[in-house]
Amino acid sequence: MSQAPLSDAAKGTTIASIVLMVKQAIESHGCDSQPIFKAAGIDATQARNPEARFPAVAMQKAWNLAIEETGNESLGLTVAQQLSPIAFNGLGFSWLASDTLFDALQRLSRYFKLINNGTTLELNRDEHESCLWLIIPAEAVHVINASIDSALALFIQVCRITADQGITPLRVEMRRPKPLDVTPFDTFFKCPIEYSSKENRIYFDNNTLDQALPTANPVLARVNDQVVIDYLARFDKDNTIAQVRAIIIESLPSGRITQEVVAKELNCSLRNLQRKLQHEGCSFKELLENTRKDLAEQYLKGSPKSHAEITYLLGFSEPSNFTRAFKRWFQCNPQEYKQQRLQS
C-alpha cells in the first residue's frame, strides 16, 4: 500500500543556523551533540552552511533527544539565547536596520519562512497592544515543547538584541503544559505566562514597539530584504509568491514588469502562473501593488532619493502616477508622508 503524500507542514524545513544554535546549547551543558544529531539523521557539519536546510521531522527528533540527553526541560530558552543577527542570512541585518521594533517584527513575520517554512508567524496590531502569533498547522509533525519555547524566546531575543536587553512583553500564552520548574521561564520572559493556552502568542505594548531604533538604516534594510527574498526564491521552488516578488523587485526599474515577463522568467505559462498564485491566495496585481507599496515606504524612510528617482525605481512612467498610487496606499502624498514622519 502506498503512503499518502506528506502535507506542506509535514514537509517543512528549518534553516541550518537553528541546528548550530541547538548544538551550542547542548554543548553548554557539557554534552556531546554529535550522537544526538546523528541519531536524528542530521549532518551537523552542514550547520554553518547558509544554504543548508533540515527536515522538520529530523529536527523534532533532535529536540527530543537533546532534552533527554541534557535533562533540561527549558533547553529551548538556552537555544534562543545563542541568537546572533548573522544567523539568518540578511534577515538579522534587516531587523537591526528597521525603523522601529514593530518594523523589525513585521520583517520577521513577513520572512519567517526563511527560518521555518512549516509554520506561520503573524503580527497583529490593536489600539494599545500588538500580538505576535506563532501558528502551527494541525497537520504538522509532532512538535516538541522545547522547540516552541525556543521560537517564542527567539522573538523576544530579536527585540532585546535590536533595541534594549530590558525589553519585556506584556504577557505570553503557550500551548505547552506548565513545566515542572517555571523559574527559567519566569526569569527569561519577565512577564505573566499562561500555560496550556489555545495558542502560542506574545503581546507587546505598542509604545515599546514604536520607539525609533538607533541602528535604523532604510537603505541597508532594503538591501538585506532583497538578500532574504532572493534566498526564499532559491530554496522554496514551490513558493511562487517569493519567486514572483523577487522578479518584480529586480524588474521594476525597467518599467516592463508584466505577468507575461514573470511567467517567462519562471519558465511557465501565464495560465500556470495565475493558477499557482491563486493557490497561494494572491494575484499578480495584488503582489505588484503590495511590493510597490512596501518599497515606496522604505525609500521614503530617511532615504535621500528624489521623487523622480523613486518613480523610476518603482517602475511608474510618470511622477504623477506614483503620487496617485501613494495617495491610495497611505491617504496622503509622499511629501506629506515625510513631514508626518518628521513631526512624529
N, C-alpha and C positions, 0 to 999 in steps of 0.2 A: 504494500500500500504506500503510495507516495505521500510525503508530508505536505501540509498546507504551506504556502509561501509565508515567509515572515512579514509581519506588518512593518510599516515605516519606522514605528517606535522601536520595535524589537531589532531592527537593522541599524539602530543608531550607533554612532561612533563618537569617541572622545578625543580631543586634541592631545598630542603626546606630552605636552608640558604638565598635564594633570598627573600623568604617571610619574614624572620627575618629582612633583610635589609630594605624592604619596610615598615614593621611595625615600625622600628626605625625612618625612615624618616617621616612617618605620624605623629608619636607622638612628633617629634621635632617641629612640627607646632602647638602643643597644642591640637591635635585632638585625638579622641578615635578610635583606629584601629579595635577594636573588631567587631563593627557593620558592618564595611566595609568587613572584611573577611567572616563574617557570611553570608552576603548578596551574596557574590561571591561563597559560597559553599566551603570555605577553613577552615579547622580546624587549626587555628593559634597556638594551643597548641603543634602541632607537628613540629613547626618551628625549634626547637633545636634538633630534631631527625635526625642524619646524614644519615639515611636510607630512610627518607620520601621524596616523590616527589608529586608535584601537577599538575593537568592537565593544559595545555596551555590555554584552553578556560576559566577556572576559574581564572587563573592569569590575563588574559587580562581584565576580568570583574572587578577584584580587582583594577587594574591600573586605569581603567576608573572612578570607584567610588572614588578612592583616589585623583585623580585630581579634581573631583567635590567637595569633602569634604575640601581639603586644599586650593583650589583656586590657586594652584601653578603650572603653566604650565611647569616649569623647575624642577618638583619634581624628574624626573629621575636622574638629576645630584646630587641631595641630596642623593638619594639611593646609587649611586655609591660611594659616599664619606663615606659610612658606611662599606666599604670593609675591611676585615681583612684576612691575609693569612690562618687563620684556617677555613675560611668559606666554602672551597670546598674540604673537606677531605684532601687527600695527595697532591692535585694539587697545593695548595698555597705554601706548603713547597717545592715542586718540582721546582716551578719557582724561589723561593728565592735561591735555591741551584744550579741554572743553571749557566753556564759559562759566558754567556752574555745575554743582553736583547733580542737579536734575538733568542737565545736558549729558553729563557723563553716564548716568544711569540709563538715559534714553539710548545712548550708543551701545551700552552693554546689552540692553533689551533687544535692540534692532539687530545686533550681530551675534546674538547668543549662540546661534547655530555653529559658529566657529568653534566654540568651546564644547558644546554637546548638541548634536542635531537630532537627538531623540526626545528632547524636552523643549518646552517653550517658556520664555520669560516675558511677562507683561508688566508695563509700568502704567498705573492709572492714577490720575490726579483729581482730588476733590478740592473744595474751597480752602481747607486748612491743612490737609494731610495728603500724602501720596503713598500708594501701595505697590510694592514690588512683589509679583506673584509668580512663583515657580510652578508651572503646570506640567504634571506628569501624566501622559496618556494612560487610560485604563489598560490598554493592550501592551504597555511597556513591559520589559523583562522585570523579574522580581528585583526590587530596589532595596539595597541595604541602607538602614537608617543613617549610618555614618556618612554615606555619600551625599545625602540630602543635608545633613548637618554641615558638611563641608561647603556645599553650594551656597547655603544661606549665610554662612560665616564669611565666605569669599565676597559676597555682595557688600558686607559691612567693611571688609578689608579694603575694597576698592575705594569706599568713601574715606576711610582713615588714611590711606596712602595718598589719596588725591588732595584732601583738604586738611584734616586735623585728626590726630590719633585719638582725640577725646570725643569724637562724634559717636552718638548712640541713637538707636531708633526709638520710636515711641513704644512699640511693642512688637512681639514676634509670635506668629502662630506656626506650630509644627505638627504635622500629622503623626509623627513618631510618638510612641508611648513615653511617659515620663521616665528618664534614665534613673538608674539606681543612685547615682551620685550627680546631683544637679549643680554642684559647686562650679565645675569648669564652664558650664553653660551660663550661669549667672555672672561669673567673672568675665566671660568674653562679651556677651551681649549687653550686659549692664542695663537691662530693662525687663519689664514683665514678660514672661514666656507662657504661652498657653499650649500645653501638650495634648496629644490625641485630638487635635483640631481637624476640621474637614479639609483644610488646605494648608499649603506652605506659603506664608506671606510675611513680609516685613513692612511695617508702617513708619514713615518718616514725617516730621513736621516740615511743612513747605518752606518756612523761613530758613530752616537749616539747609535745605536743598537749593535755595535760591541765592545763597551767598556767592559772590564772584570769587573765582579761583585765581590765586596769584600766578599760576602757571598757564593761564588761558592764552591760546595762540590759535586763532581761527584757521590760518593758512596751514600750520602744522597739523591741526586736527583734520583738515580736508585731505591733506596728502596721505595721512595714515588711514583715513577712511577708505581711500582708494586701494591701499595695500590690502585691507581686510576684504573689500569687495572682490578684488582680483583673486584672492585666496579662496573665497567661497565659490567663486565661479569655477575654479580649477578642481577643487576636491569634490564638490557636490554636483555632478553632472545631471542629477535628477532635479536640482533646484533651478528651475527655469527663470524664476524671478531674479535670482542673484546673477545669473549669466546675462540676462537682458539688461539689468541695471548697469552692469559693468560696461556693456557695449554702448548703452545710452550715454554714460558719462564720457567715455572716450570719443564718441562721435558728435556730441552736441556742438562743439565749436565749428564743425563743418557746415552746420545748418541743414544737413541732409539726413536726418535721422527719421526713418520710417519703419513700419513693420516689415516691409519688404527687405530693407537693408539688414535688419536684425536677423530675419529668417535666413538670409543668405549667409551671414556670419556664422550662424549656428548650423548651417548645412541641413536645413529642414524646410518644408513647405510652409507657406503663410498659414494655411489652414491648420497644420500641425502645431505651429507656434501658438495660434489663438486657442487651440484646444488645451495645450499644456498650461497656458496662463490661466485659463478658465478653471482648470482642475485645481490650481493653487489659489483660487479665489481672487483673481486680479485680471485686469485687461491692460493692453498695451497703453491705451490712452491714460488710464489711472496711474500706471507706473511712470510714464513720461512726465505727467503733471506733478506727481509726488517727488520725483527725482529733481526736477527743476526747482520746486519749492524749497526742498532741503538745501540745495546748492545755493540758491538765492540768499537764504538766511545766513548760511555760512560765509558767503562772500561779503555780506554787509556787516558782519560782526567784527568790527575793528579792522576790516580789510581796507587798504588804500586804493583798491580798484575803483575806477571811474564807472559811471552809469553806462557809458558806451561799451566799456570793456566787459562788464557783467552781461550786457545784452548779447555780446558776441559769444562769451563763454557758455551761455545758456542756449545758444542756437536760435535766438529770435532775429528776425530780419530787420526790425526797426526798434529803437528805444521805446517808442510809444506802445508797441506790442508787449514789451517786457513790463512796462508800467501798468498796463491794463491787467495783465496776469497777476502782478504783485498785489494790486488792489483786491483782486478776487481772493487771493490767499490770505492776506493779512488785514484787510479792510483799511488800508492806508497806502500812500505811495512810498517808494524807497526812502526819500528824503525825510518824510515824517517818521518813518520807522527808525532811522538813525537818530533823529532828535529825541524820540521817546526813550531810546536806549541810553542816550547821554544824560537824560534827566532822571532816569531810574537809579 
